[in-house]
Each structure stands twice: as C-alpha cells, then as structure tokens.
Amino acid sequence: MSYCKKMIAVAIVLCFSFVFMTGCSLMNKSTSKNTLRVAAINDPGTADAQLTTEEYNLPLNIFERLVEIKTSAPGVSEMVPGLAEKWDISPDGKVYTFHLRKGVKFHNGEELTADDVVYTVDRMLNPKTKALNSDFFDMIAGAKERMDGKADTTAGIKAVDKYTVEITLVQPFAPFLANLATPAASIYNRKATEAAGTQFGFDPEKTVGTGPFKLKEWKVNDHITMVAFDQYWGGKAALDGIIVKIVPDADTQKMLFETGELDVFNCDLARTQIPYFEGSDKWKNHIVKGPRVGLYYYSMNQNIKPFDDVRVRKALQMAINRQELLDKLLFGKGKLVNTIMPPGLLGYNPNAPQIPYDPQKAKQLLTEAGYPNGFSMEIAHVADRPEALRVNEAVQAMLKEVGITVEIKQMDRASLLSIRKQGQLPMYMDIWSADFNDPDNFIYTFFAPRNSIARSYNYKNETVAAQLEQARKMTNPEERYKLYQEVETQIVINDAAWLPLFSPEHLFVVQPRVKNFKVAWNGWGDMPYYGISLDESK
C-alpha cells in the first residue's frame, strides 16, 4: 500500500471510530447505569432462532427451551430442566413426555402451555417457515411428511393436557434431549407469533418469549436494546437491561472498551491483543476464559489424488507442527487435540492415540506412496478470514519442508460452500463448535456417508457408517461413548481421514464493574446474560 493510500485508510478508520464512540456516548446518557453494554460485529438480522444458524445472542436471552445446558465448571456442562421441569422416556427410547412448569409467563402476559410447544415444533417443520434447523426435529414421527408438504400437522407431537407434551420418534435417537437444548429449539407463543407474521423476530413489540430479557428497541446496524422481564419465572435479572452495539471493526470495539464505553471485549475478534491484555496491570485480573467446545481442523478429499492414499494423509498429519501453530497464532490459548470430539464434549477421550509431529516419517510415507519429491496441492480459503489465512500460510511453510507445494486458493464463502457440498473441494481448514453437547454433533456430522460427501471428505467405511447409525439408537451413555471412541480411532488414526489441529480457549476481558460473567458452555461468543450483575460503584 502506498503512503498516500495508507494515510487515507488511517483517516477513514479514525473517522469510523469517532462515529461509533460518539454514538455510544450519546446512548449511555439515556441508559441506566445497571445496563450491560456489549458489542457485535454484525446486525443479527433476526431473533427468530428457526431462521438463523449463526446469530444466537438474542434467542439465548429472550427465549427458553424445554431443556437447557448449564456450565458446571470450565469445560464441563450438564443438561438441566428448562421450561420442562421433568420428562419421562419410554423403555424403547421412542416416546418422550415433557411436564411443563406451571405459571411460566410469556412477555405478553400469557401463560406457557403445551399448545405453544406443539405449535413451535410444528412451525419448525412447516415448509412455509423455511426453517434452517429443521434437521434438529426430523427424527420426530411425521416430520418428513410435514416437511415435504404432505401433511398439515406433525403426527408425532401432541398436547396430552395443558402442561404435558408427548413427542414420539420414528426410532430411538440418543441425542434428542441435547437437540432440544439448542437455541433453534426455543419455544414460542402461538398467539403472538402467528399475529406477528414476518415481523416476528424483529419487531420488539411482536417478538415474545419467556426469557429473562425482552426486546425493547432495534435500530438496524446500530444497536439493540433488551430489558429485564419483571415476571420471569426464575426471578428478575440483576441487570436492568443489555445494549448490543453493532461495531463491525474489532479495533474500534477494543477502543470503546478501553475508554469505558463497552463492558465486555471478545478476544476472539482480535487474538493478537491477548498478550497486551494479559500483560496489562489494568486488565490482567479481569480476563474471563473458558474452553471452546470445538476445534480447528483440515479436511482431505479422498476422491481427489493424492488424498486417496492413506500414507499421504498420514504424512500430512505428521508434517504439521500443531504445537507451534497453537503457540504462535493463538498464543498458546488452547489444547492440542488428536480427536474429532473436542475437550468439553460428552464422550471426549483424553487418552486417545496421539498424532506425532514427525516430518522425517512424513517424507518416508510420501516416498512409499510414490511421491519422493512431494507434490503440489491446493488449500481452499475464504477470503475474509484473516486468522484462518495465518494458519494456512504457516501450514503452507511447514508442508514445503517435506516437499509439498501448497497454493492457497482464495474464494468467497458462497463459492467454497457450493463446491464443498458437491464433494469436490480438495482440502480446506475450518472451525467447528458444538451446536449441542453430544458426539453425534461431530462424528455423525462429518462422517456419516451423506455428510461426508457434502463436506468433501468422501470417506467410505461401511463398518463405521453402520456403527454411527447404531450409536444414535443406543440408550446406555457409557457404552455409546465407548463405541464413538472406537469409531474415532478408526477414522483419525487408522484411516487418517481427519486432520485435527487444536481446541481454542475463548477469552473475554470485562470491566471491573462486571460480576459473575461466565463463558457459555460451548465457548460461543453468544451467551445468556442472566446471572451477570454490575457493581454500580465502579
């Protein structure tokens, strides 16, 4: 970049930052001191959890689910009763009966009933809704017919009485309760949602949940305001409310945080700032961290040479110094993984076989595979992901040491997803975080035959495919986790079909006045704010 262009860019950033700082200051003048101030990179577009797969900050706070996931310790979580105070499961594992809490109020004053639950599930499966997460419920009897437009209702769900819901599955599905704890399974009020039409999830007056906070104001691409719900069944929140300021630039967010205009800074947005905060006397004691239940990984497409040869795949595993990547790019904030299931996930195996860093062995394997002088390959990269680019560039240099020439092929996300879905992407790096706490969300998501094609693995192992289907039906958790661990060893070690890197740690820095801030169970940036309080004397 020329000096002139660089100075223009600096001026633009300064003006951009001034606009946001001014906007936040004006906002704060009319806001209660007991309001938590956070920032988001993008406007979420909707609070309707059935119509998003990425933005859950609003749904996690204004809606609730039959079952919730609670963090009991860093990296440890458990499923607990939510809107359902208890549930029963039939001996054959196919019928779930949920007993709702009585007296739970929606934001419009109406009481939660079984009819609202039936409506919510049916709305998800109704093809007119165009829900993005309908696969979370597709194991319910009659779901396929409903989604295909062949039925007007979902046969497998019914209200037994005002406070009892019965859900029947096509066959036993072990992760079902975990699915119900996802943001996508948020429960809606039938009357309010139907009346809102297309304004549901956007218009504050028409977006009704049972959560501890309710929408008050939404100024697109500027800010969203939530306020405490006085009649929340769990007791009114300690916070008066939350303001989510839309600030697309991470450096501007950091500036606003350091000037006291924001209460929380998400270090995932700017990992290069971690050493600064950890070395700062002002901030080092105000860092809150927790493991992200997820991991960085590389795919390898077995339908494309030379990835069809297990020796090449093993060579790639051994040629990458994963510890060096973790130390240099994530400043050591994370843990090396040798698995598909990351730390913090039910079924994670801390004693899994290790993948060694051994470039000499990698060269030997390449020679045995017929590539004594290495080969050339592509790694696909989404152009707007600078952190991923740093990882890819470091891996590019490491693979060069064993004779492999890597071209980093940049493309837009839509193109990458399109090629990947067709099973034609050679190799790419991505990050996957848990949607729900179950091995199915990782191993089945990537290696069930249909999914393996759609994610450009093209992994073929009939025994593994049968075991994954078997695991979905098993009702004994310990036996089920043991089977997943056996499958995992086959995929990662024996077949070298998965190239794991590391599981990152998620760091936030908070203002001294913020109390009881906890990282979400899965390490997402989106999280419930109920339980947080502010010391107004600071």
C-alpha angles and dihedrals in degrees: 000000000000120000092249094051090045092055091048090052091050090051091051092051092049092050090046091051092047091053092053094044091050092047092050093048092052089047092053094055091067096038131094114253086232092068120109112228117208135160137226129199094221137026103254093226093212142022090207102113091200091063101049137058099184114035113066104147093103099039092051091058107034099038135044137204136225089250127027134197116231127196107230095175135349105299093003124100140164138196113250136178115281123168086343109069091198142349141203128216122205118240091252091053094237105100122062119188116195122198110205126218111256121233097025109151130211118220089261091059097255120131120246112250138176089258090065091054093048090048093050095051093044091048089055091054096041106107090218090066091059089210116191095210103046090124088075087070103030092105090068115106109262094015094116092051090049094048091048091053093245095117134042094214139024108260096203099063128064142158108245090188138332094295104025128082125187121200121188121198127209089236135347111298114186098197094053097108090047089052090054090057094060120105088245089067093061112144120240135199109250097213097047096041095050091047092049095055111175091354092069110112093023112047106074093212092052101040106090129181140150096241127124091257132046131201114262106165138006120188105179115242091359114065147324124214126205123184131198116270108234095205097048108148093225094054129277115296119257089233121076088215150310131254117202108200116200106229112163095190120076093204090055090049090053091049092050091048094051092049090052097251093117128044098206135039119195108217091198086078093058113016091171086072094061095091089050094054093041091051095045117102087207097054111020093090092048098061115118117193142175137166119272107232091225142064149223113249145164125231123216119200110223092196090066125068132275092018089067088076115081090209090061091048091050090048090054091050091052098041096064118084097215095178090056090051091051094047098045102035102031096026090239092299100142144030133269112247130202094184145070092232108068128217111283094034119114106257096027111154112216089183096055117140112276128243105221126215100237116148092176092056088046090057091048091052091049090052091050089050091054099261104106090153095041124238142247124260144164131240112199116224133188105233099224097055108091095174091053089049091056090052092048093048092050091049090047089059093046094051090049087064090065094044100265116133113208128199113197103217110202120207139155118271095249091056093047093050092047094052091042093051089055089055093243105112109113100206136337141167121234143159123236123192125188118270090186134003103261136098089238089072089064114024098036092039091059107026110032103113097252093043092046090060094045090052094046097246095112088194113175122195117136093196092054091046091053092046092052091053090046092051092055090061100043116111099191105086097202094049089045094052090048090055091049090052091052090050090047093055090050093051099040105033108022099035097025088214095143128055108198121189114179146315110243129222117233116225129192128180116212135192115257090251092062113097132185094014110164131182113243115262093257096039096249121155086231111078146154112269096198108118096033116117135184129226099222091194090071 
